[in-house]
Structure formats: C-alpha cells, structure tokens
Amino acid sequence: MRKQIVIIGATPLCLFLAEMLDQSVARLVHIDVRWLTGPGQATPLALHPTVLGNSLALKTDKINHVRIGRVRIMSISLPDRRIITDKGVVNYDWLLIDQGQAIADVELKT
C-alpha cells in the first residue's frame, strides 16, 4: 500500500517542500505526495508574479511527481487521517499544514 504525504498551503514554504519531496521521496514507487492549495479565486502567494517580481522565480513546472490540487478544505479528521475537500476525500499518512497567506488578485495594486 502506498504511503500518502499531503501538504496544505499556498506559501513559498509549501512550494519549497513540494520541490524537495519531488526530488527525493515522491519518485519512490511506494510514496504518493499531494499538494493542496486554495480554491480558484485566490492565488497562492508563492505563485503570484506581483509578489515575486516580473520574473516568476518560483514555478511549479519543475514539479513532476507531486500532484497539485486546487481545492477548498472542508474539514480534517486527525484520528481518521482524512481530509474532506469540496472535491472528495483525501487520506494521508503524513500531513504538513502551512498557515500562510493566500491573496485575491483584486487585493493587489499594480
């Protein structure tokens, strides 16, 4: 049975974790890594060009073995090791939660 690692958040730290896990354990057959970011109306802070400057230094195109999902987290059951999202249920063995900020595009002045 495959072990599940889930990252929740939308900050540069989450992107860094996803990249590091992609380069190491996500390539293994028995490990599945998922990165869950916020819903479509919010842009993850790690991916917004206004925050990072014109050249987007942090890109997800380097991530090949981590599944990225834009979902709304409805609840997390720690005893059952289960995350309920607006698109279904995600089970996990290890859970990494980042409480960083996601911003809406209308909140930024360019």
C-alpha positions, 0 to 999 in steps of 0.5 A, a space after each residue: 500500500 502506498 504511503 500518502 504525504 499531503 501538504 496544505 498551503 499556498 506559501 513559498 514554504 509549501 512550494 519549497 517542500 513540494 520541490 524537495 519531496 519531488 526530488 527525493 521521496 515522491 519518485 519512490 514507487 511506494 510514496 504518493 505526495 499531494 499538494 493542496 492549495 486554495 480554491 480558484 479565486 485566490 492565488 497562492 502567494 508563492 505563485 503570484 508574479 506581483 509578489 515575486 517580481 516580473 520574473 516568476 522565480 518560483 514555478 511549479 513546472 519543475 514539479 513532476 511527481 507531486 500532484 497539485 490540487 486546487 481545492 477548498 478544505 472542508 474539514 480534517 479528521 486527525 484520528 481518521 487521517 482524512 481530509 474532506 475537500 469540496 472535491 472528495 476525500 483525501 487520506 494521508 499518512 503524513 500531513 504538513 499544514 502551512 498557515 500562510 497567506 493566500 491573496 485575491 488578485 483584486 487585493 493587489 495594486 499594480 
